[in-house]
C-alpha cells in the first residue's frame, strides 16, 4: 500500500507534528506497512466472536476500607518545602500573596 502525501500531512496535523519534507517521506514509508497489517486484520472473520470491553478477567484487588492511624504530622511534613502550622504551605495559584 502506497500512502498519499495528503494522508501523511493529515496524520501529522492531527498529531500536532511539525514534519519537514524528508520526515514526511520517511513517515510515508514507515506507516504503509502498519496500515497493511490493519487491512489484514480487517479481512479476519470475527462474526463468531462476541464484542468485549476487556480481553482478560479483572479482579477487584482493593483492600477493605478501614480506618487506621495515619502518620504523625511532623513525620509527614519533615521534607515539605513549605510548612505553616500542621499544613503544607504552597504558593497561591490564582494570584494573591
C-alpha positions, 0 to 999 in steps of 0.5 A, spaced: 500 500 500 502 506 497 500 512 502 498 519 499 502 525 501 495 528 503 494 522 508 501 523 511 500 531 512 493 529 515 496 524 520 501 529 522 496 535 523 492 531 527 498 529 531 500 536 532 507 534 528 511 539 525 514 534 519 519 537 514 519 534 507 524 528 508 520 526 515 514 526 511 517 521 506 520 517 511 513 517 515 510 515 508 514 509 508 514 507 515 506 507 516 504 503 509 506 497 512 502 498 519 496 500 515 497 493 511 497 489 517 490 493 519 487 491 512 489 484 514 486 484 520 480 487 517 479 481 512 479 476 519 472 473 520 470 475 527 462 474 526 463 468 531 466 472 536 462 476 541 464 484 542 468 485 549 470 491 553 476 487 556 480 481 553 482 478 560 478 477 567 479 483 572 479 482 579 477 487 584 484 487 588 482 493 593 483 492 600 477 493 605 476 500 607 478 501 614 480 506 618 487 506 621 492 511 624 495 515 619 502 518 620 504 523 625 504 530 622 511 532 623 513 525 620 509 527 614 511 534 613 519 533 615 521 534 607 515 539 605 518 545 602 513 549 605 510 548 612 505 553 616 502 550 622 500 542 621 499 544 613 503 544 607 504 551 605 504 552 597 504 558 593 497 561 591 495 559 584 490 564 582 494 570 584 494 573 591 500 573 596 
